[in-house]
Amino acid sequence: MENKKSTILRGMTRDGSARILVINSTELVNGMIRAHKTTPTATAALGRTATAASMIGTMLPEDGDTVTITFAGDGEAGKVIAVADYFGNVKGYIQNPMANPPKKPNGKLDVGAAIGRGTLSFVKQLGKGEPQIGMTEIVTGEIAEDIASYFANSEQVPTLLSLGVLVDKDYTCLAAGGVLVQLLPFPDESIVDILERNASALGGVSHLFERGLSNKEIADIALEGIPYDVFDTVEVEYRCDCSRARMLEKMRSLGSKELLGLLDEQEAEGKERTLTAACRFCNSEYTFTEKELIK
């Protein structure tokens, strides 16, 4: 499943105190909407999670590594999952794409209510070894605050994270993006003070993208008064890596007894029985005949 690509700017302060990533994820989120037909609040919840996962994916050490971010709260959204690879491509899933609680008194989407209280988990698959798993309590459910809190408390990496998804009247994504700034070991305290001062200007980051600001212009806002260099700009997209062959492997993992039981539930009336499996990340469906499954 391939769509237009979004872009991530990656840079670092010249003194090595911090690194910055800025993503315009509008196209990525629109790809997600096409896959899941989400309501506005569900779009914001999954879109923010996918936007963060994409940036974090580009910080993985090796090609083939992945990071999975899961919000398991008691809100009506249910589980919200985003999986990103080393290149920043991401796929996502929301248990209830129709979640759409009432807006906040200020008119903003209430993502915190949709997520609720529960746990936030990070699973990093680095190489072929055992996955690295971290877990923490959901703080607000607003996504950005929770992920920043996870980095600070579980990985001891002070992190500034701003995420935004602006939904249009037709339920498409009008603008979406994020800024991630992380302190590196032994930062200059004066740099830290400037970053904290600049953070207030990033509160409505989706509106900055709506106004047409580039990744570089938004990085300039986040790092105003701090010399920095841009390393590169990478293209990312909402991309599901499912395939017929991979789905058949998953069907095989059910075991012959389970598969035969599912086939026996079919009433084919003389026709060859089939089973259909759907990918939860892109909703693509794969139909397998009884011959394929028995083989």
TIKOLTOR-356132 format. One record per residue (C-alpha): x, y, z; residue in one letter. Coordinates in nm, 2 decimals. Layout:
TIKOLTOR-356132
[site [X; Y; Z]; "a"]
...
end
This chain:
TIKOLTOR-356132
[site [0.00; 0.00; 0.00]; "m"]
[site [0.18; 0.31; -0.12]; "e"]
[site [0.09; 0.68; -0.10]; "n"]
[site [0.25; 1.01; -0.14]; "k"]
[site [0.55; 1.07; 0.08]; "k"]
[site [0.60; 1.30; 0.38]; "s"]
[site [0.94; 1.44; 0.48]; "t"]
[site [1.16; 1.44; 0.79]; "i"]
[site [1.44; 1.70; 0.85]; "l"]
[site [1.72; 1.58; 1.08]; "r"]
[site [1.98; 1.80; 1.23]; "g"]
[site [2.19; 1.87; 1.54]; "m"]
[site [2.31; 2.18; 1.73]; "t"]
[site [2.67; 2.27; 1.64]; "r"]
[site [2.79; 2.22; 1.99]; "d"]
[site [2.64; 1.87; 2.01]; "g"]
[site [2.39; 1.95; 2.29]; "s"]
[site [2.08; 1.83; 2.11]; "a"]
[site [1.94; 1.67; 1.80]; "r"]
[site [1.62; 1.78; 1.62]; "i"]
[site [1.37; 1.61; 1.39]; "l"]
[site [1.09; 1.79; 1.21]; "v"]
[site [0.83; 1.60; 1.01]; "i"]
[site [0.55; 1.72; 0.78]; "n"]
[site [0.33; 1.41; 0.81]; "s"]
[site [0.02; 1.54; 0.62]; "t"]
[site [0.04; 1.29; 0.34]; "e"]
[site [0.14; 1.01; 0.58]; "l"]
[site [-0.17; 1.07; 0.79]; "v"]
[site [-0.39; 1.09; 0.48]; "n"]
[site [-0.27; 0.75; 0.38]; "g"]
[site [-0.36; 0.63; 0.73]; "m"]
[site [-0.71; 0.78; 0.69]; "i"]
[site [-0.76; 0.61; 0.36]; "r"]
[site [-0.67; 0.28; 0.52]; "a"]
[site [-0.89; 0.31; 0.83]; "h"]
[site [-1.17; 0.56; 0.75]; "k"]
[site [-1.12; 0.72; 1.09]; "t"]
[site [-1.33; 0.99; 1.26]; "t"]
[site [-1.16; 1.32; 1.35]; "p"]
[site [-1.06; 1.22; 1.70]; "t"]
[site [-0.95; 0.88; 1.60]; "a"]
[site [-0.75; 1.04; 1.32]; "t"]
[site [-0.58; 1.27; 1.57]; "a"]
[site [-0.50; 0.99; 1.81]; "a"]
[site [-0.35; 0.75; 1.55]; "l"]
[site [-0.21; 1.03; 1.34]; "g"]
[site [-0.01; 1.17; 1.63]; "r"]
[site [0.12; 0.83; 1.73]; "t"]
[site [0.22; 0.74; 1.37]; "a"]
[site [0.39; 1.08; 1.33]; "t"]
[site [0.60; 1.03; 1.64]; "a"]
[site [0.68; 0.67; 1.55]; "a"]
[site [0.80; 0.78; 1.21]; "s"]
[site [1.05; 1.02; 1.36]; "m"]
[site [1.16; 0.77; 1.62]; "i"]
[site [1.21; 0.50; 1.35]; "g"]
[site [1.47; 0.71; 1.18]; "t"]
[site [1.67; 0.71; 1.50]; "m"]
[site [1.70; 0.33; 1.50]; "l"]
[site [2.06; 0.20; 1.46]; "p"]
[site [2.03; -0.04; 1.17]; "e"]
[site [1.83; -0.13; 0.86]; "d"]
[site [1.58; -0.39; 0.95]; "g"]
[site [1.51; -0.25; 1.30]; "d"]
[site [1.16; -0.15; 1.40]; "t"]
[site [0.99; 0.03; 1.68]; "v"]
[site [0.63; -0.03; 1.79]; "t"]
[site [0.44; 0.22; 2.01]; "i"]
[site [0.12; 0.10; 2.17]; "t"]
[site [-0.13; 0.30; 2.37]; "f"]
[site [-0.35; 0.05; 2.56]; "a"]
[site [-0.60; 0.28; 2.74]; "g"]
[site [-0.95; 0.24; 2.87]; "d"]
[site [-1.09; 0.51; 2.64]; "g"]
[site [-1.32; 0.44; 2.34]; "e"]
[site [-1.04; 0.43; 2.09]; "a"]
[site [-0.91; 0.10; 2.24]; "g"]
[site [-0.56; 0.01; 2.14]; "k"]
[site [-0.37; 0.25; 1.93]; "v"]
[site [-0.06; 0.11; 1.76]; "i"]
[site [0.21; 0.25; 1.53]; "a"]
[site [0.50; 0.05; 1.38]; "v"]
[site [0.79; 0.23; 1.21]; "a"]
[site [1.10; 0.10; 1.04]; "d"]
[site [1.46; 0.23; 1.02]; "y"]
[site [1.36; 0.45; 0.72]; "f"]
[site [1.07; 0.61; 0.90]; "g"]
[site [0.80; 0.44; 0.71]; "n"]
[site [0.51; 0.36; 0.94]; "v"]
[site [0.19; 0.16; 0.96]; "k"]
[site [-0.08; 0.19; 1.23]; "g"]
[site [-0.39; 0.04; 1.38]; "y"]
[site [-0.67; 0.18; 1.60]; "i"]
[site [-0.91; -0.07; 1.76]; "q"]
[site [-1.21; 0.16; 1.72]; "n"]
[site [-1.17; 0.39; 1.42]; "p"]
[site [-1.51; 0.54; 1.50]; "m"]
[site [-1.40; 0.68; 1.84]; "a"]
[site [-1.50; 1.04; 1.86]; "n"]
[site [-1.58; 1.17; 2.21]; "p"]
[site [-1.72; 1.52; 2.26]; "p"]
[site [-1.47; 1.81; 2.20]; "k"]
[site [-1.31; 1.99; 2.48]; "k"]
[site [-1.46; 2.32; 2.60]; "p"]
[site [-1.20; 2.51; 2.39]; "n"]
[site [-1.33; 2.33; 2.08]; "g"]
[site [-1.03; 2.10; 2.04]; "k"]
[site [-1.05; 1.73; 1.98]; "l"]
[site [-1.03; 1.54; 2.30]; "d"]
[site [-0.76; 1.28; 2.22]; "v"]
[site [-0.70; 1.23; 2.59]; "g"]
[site [-1.06; 1.11; 2.65]; "a"]
[site [-1.03; 0.88; 2.34]; "a"]
[site [-0.72; 0.72; 2.48]; "i"]
[site [-0.81; 0.71; 2.85]; "g"]
[site [-0.59; 0.57; 3.12]; "r"]
[site [-0.37; 0.26; 3.09]; "g"]
[site [-0.02; 0.18; 2.96]; "t"]
[site [0.21; 0.30; 2.70]; "l"]
[site [0.47; 0.05; 2.57]; "s"]
[site [0.77; 0.07; 2.34]; "f"]
[site [0.90; -0.24; 2.17]; "v"]
[site [1.23; -0.20; 1.98]; "k"]
[site [1.33; -0.50; 1.76]; "q"]
[site [1.70; -0.44; 1.70]; "l"]
[site [1.85; -0.71; 1.48]; "g"]
[site [1.75; -1.07; 1.54]; "k"]
[site [1.80; -1.06; 1.92]; "g"]
[site [1.53; -1.04; 2.19]; "e"]
[site [1.31; -0.72; 2.16]; "p"]
[site [1.37; -0.44; 2.40]; "q"]
[site [1.05; -0.36; 2.58]; "i"]
[site [0.97; -0.05; 2.79]; "g"]
[site [0.64; 0.03; 2.95]; "m"]
[site [0.50; 0.32; 3.15]; "t"]
[site [0.16; 0.46; 3.26]; "e"]
[site [-0.03; 0.69; 3.03]; "i"]
[site [0.00; 1.04; 3.17]; "v"]
[site [-0.25; 1.25; 2.97]; "t"]
[site [-0.35; 1.04; 2.67]; "g"]
[site [-0.26; 1.34; 2.45]; "e"]
[site [0.02; 1.13; 2.29]; "i"]
[site [0.31; 1.39; 2.28]; "a"]
[site [0.33; 1.44; 2.65]; "e"]
[site [0.31; 1.06; 2.71]; "d"]
[site [0.59; 0.98; 2.47]; "i"]
[site [0.81; 1.26; 2.60]; "a"]
[site [0.75; 1.13; 2.95]; "s"]
[site [0.84; 0.78; 2.84]; "y"]
[site [1.18; 0.90; 2.70]; "f"]
[site [1.26; 1.10; 3.01]; "a"]
[site [1.16; 0.84; 3.27]; "n"]
[site [1.23; 0.51; 3.09]; "s"]
[site [1.53; 0.59; 2.88]; "e"]
[site [1.66; 0.90; 3.07]; "q"]
[site [1.66; 1.11; 2.76]; "v"]
[site [1.51; 1.46; 2.81]; "p"]
[site [1.28; 1.51; 2.52]; "t"]
[site [1.07; 1.79; 2.38]; "l"]
[site [0.79; 1.66; 2.15]; "l"]
[site [0.52; 1.86; 1.98]; "s"]
[site [0.27; 1.68; 1.76]; "l"]
[site [-0.04; 1.80; 1.58]; "g"]
[site [-0.30; 1.67; 1.34]; "v"]
[site [-0.55; 1.92; 1.18]; "l"]
[site [-0.86; 1.75; 1.03]; "v"]
[site [-1.06; 1.92; 0.76]; "d"]
[site [-1.44; 1.92; 0.73]; "k"]
[site [-1.44; 1.63; 0.49]; "d"]
[site [-1.24; 1.42; 0.74]; "y"]
[site [-0.92; 1.44; 0.54]; "t"]
[site [-0.60; 1.57; 0.71]; "c"]
[site [-0.55; 1.93; 0.64]; "l"]
[site [-0.21; 1.95; 0.80]; "a"]
[site [-0.01; 1.73; 1.04]; "a"]
[site [0.35; 1.72; 1.17]; "g"]
[site [0.58; 1.71; 1.47]; "g"]
[site [0.90; 1.84; 1.62]; "v"]
[site [1.12; 1.62; 1.83]; "l"]
[site [1.42; 1.76; 2.02]; "v"]
[site [1.64; 1.54; 2.24]; "q"]
[site [1.93; 1.64; 2.46]; "l"]
[site [2.25; 1.45; 2.40]; "l"]
[site [2.50; 1.36; 2.68]; "p"]
[site [2.65; 1.66; 2.86]; "f"]
[site [2.45; 1.94; 2.70]; "p"]
[site [2.53; 2.30; 2.75]; "d"]
[site [2.29; 2.43; 3.02]; "e"]
[site [2.25; 2.76; 2.83]; "s"]
[site [2.12; 2.56; 2.53]; "i"]
[site [1.87; 2.38; 2.75]; "v"]
[site [1.74; 2.72; 2.87]; "d"]
[site [1.69; 2.84; 2.52]; "i"]
[site [1.51; 2.52; 2.41]; "l"]
[site [1.27; 2.55; 2.70]; "e"]
[site [1.20; 2.91; 2.61]; "r"]
[site [1.14; 2.83; 2.24]; "n"]
[site [0.91; 2.53; 2.32]; "a"]
[site [0.60; 2.75; 2.38]; "s"]
[site [0.61; 2.85; 2.01]; "a"]
[site [0.56; 2.49; 1.90]; "l"]
[site [0.23; 2.43; 2.07]; "g"]
[site [0.02; 2.45; 1.76]; "g"]
[site [0.26; 2.28; 1.52]; "v"]
[site [-0.01; 2.16; 1.28]; "s"]
[site [-0.11; 2.52; 1.23]; "h"]
[site [0.25; 2.61; 1.14]; "l"]
[site [0.23; 2.35; 0.86]; "f"]
[site [-0.11; 2.47; 0.76]; "e"]
[site [0.03; 2.81; 0.71]; "r"]
[site [0.28; 2.66; 0.47]; "g"]
[site [0.60; 2.67; 0.68]; "l"]
[site [0.87; 2.43; 0.57]; "s"]
[site [1.04; 2.18; 0.80]; "n"]
[site [1.35; 2.41; 0.80]; "k"]
[site [1.14; 2.71; 0.90]; "e"]
[site [0.99; 2.52; 1.19]; "i"]
[site [1.33; 2.39; 1.30]; "a"]
[site [1.44; 2.75; 1.30]; "d"]
[site [1.16; 2.83; 1.55]; "i"]
[site [1.25; 2.54; 1.77]; "a"]
[site [1.62; 2.63; 1.77]; "l"]
[site [1.60; 3.01; 1.75]; "e"]
[site [1.92; 3.15; 1.90]; "g"]
[site [2.10; 2.82; 1.87]; "i"]
[site [2.34; 2.74; 1.58]; "p"]
[site [2.26; 2.41; 1.42]; "y"]
[site [2.32; 2.21; 1.10]; "d"]
[site [2.08; 2.01; 0.89]; "v"]
[site [2.21; 1.66; 0.82]; "f"]
[site [1.95; 1.54; 0.57]; "d"]
[site [1.59; 1.53; 0.47]; "t"]
[site [1.43; 1.18; 0.43]; "v"]
[site [1.10; 1.08; 0.26]; "e"]
[site [0.86; 0.87; 0.46]; "v"]
[site [0.52; 0.73; 0.40]; "e"]
[site [0.23; 0.53; 0.54]; "y"]
[site [0.33; 0.18; 0.42]; "r"]
[site [0.20; -0.16; 0.52]; "c"]
[site [0.44; -0.45; 0.44]; "d"]
[site [0.17; -0.72; 0.44]; "c"]
[site [0.15; -0.96; 0.15]; "s"]
[site [-0.03; -1.28; 0.04]; "r"]
[site [0.27; -1.49; 0.13]; "a"]
[site [0.31; -1.33; 0.48]; "r"]
[site [-0.06; -1.37; 0.55]; "m"]
[site [-0.05; -1.74; 0.45]; "l"]
[site [0.23; -1.79; 0.70]; "e"]
[site [0.01; -1.64; 0.97]; "k"]
[site [-0.27; -1.87; 0.87]; "m"]
[site [-0.03; -2.16; 0.89]; "r"]
[site [0.07; -2.06; 1.24]; "s"]
[site [-0.29; -2.13; 1.35]; "l"]
[site [-0.23; -2.50; 1.31]; "g"]
[site [-0.42; -2.76; 1.10]; "s"]
[site [-0.68; -2.83; 1.37]; "k"]
[site [-0.78; -2.46; 1.40]; "e"]
[site [-0.79; -2.41; 1.02]; "l"]
[site [-1.00; -2.72; 0.96]; "l"]
[site [-1.24; -2.61; 1.22]; "g"]
[site [-1.28; -2.27; 1.05]; "l"]
[site [-1.33; -2.44; 0.72]; "l"]
[site [-1.59; -2.67; 0.86]; "d"]
[site [-1.79; -2.35; 0.97]; "e"]
[site [-1.82; -2.25; 0.60]; "q"]
[site [-2.13; -2.35; 0.40]; "e"]
[site [-2.00; -2.36; 0.05]; "a"]
[site [-2.29; -2.57; -0.10]; "e"]
[site [-2.08; -2.76; -0.34]; "g"]
[site [-1.83; -2.48; -0.41]; "k"]
[site [-1.47; -2.49; -0.28]; "e"]
[site [-1.45; -2.35; 0.07]; "r"]
[site [-1.24; -2.05; 0.14]; "t"]
[site [-1.11; -1.84; 0.43]; "l"]
[site [-1.05; -1.46; 0.41]; "t"]
[site [-0.80; -1.29; 0.63]; "a"]
[site [-0.77; -0.91; 0.67]; "a"]
[site [-0.46; -0.71; 0.76]; "c"]
[site [-0.54; -0.48; 1.05]; "r"]
[site [-0.29; -0.22; 0.94]; "f"]
[site [-0.42; -0.15; 0.59]; "c"]
[site [-0.74; -0.36; 0.58]; "n"]
[site [-0.63; -0.55; 0.27]; "s"]
[site [-0.80; -0.88; 0.24]; "e"]
[site [-0.65; -1.21; 0.13]; "y"]
[site [-0.87; -1.51; 0.04]; "t"]
[site [-0.73; -1.86; 0.05]; "f"]
[site [-0.89; -2.18; -0.09]; "t"]
[site [-0.93; -2.50; 0.10]; "e"]
[site [-0.66; -2.66; -0.12]; "k"]
[site [-0.41; -2.39; -0.04]; "e"]
[site [-0.48; -2.42; 0.33]; "l"]
[site [-0.47; -2.80; 0.34]; "i"]
[site [-0.14; -2.80; 0.15]; "k"]
end
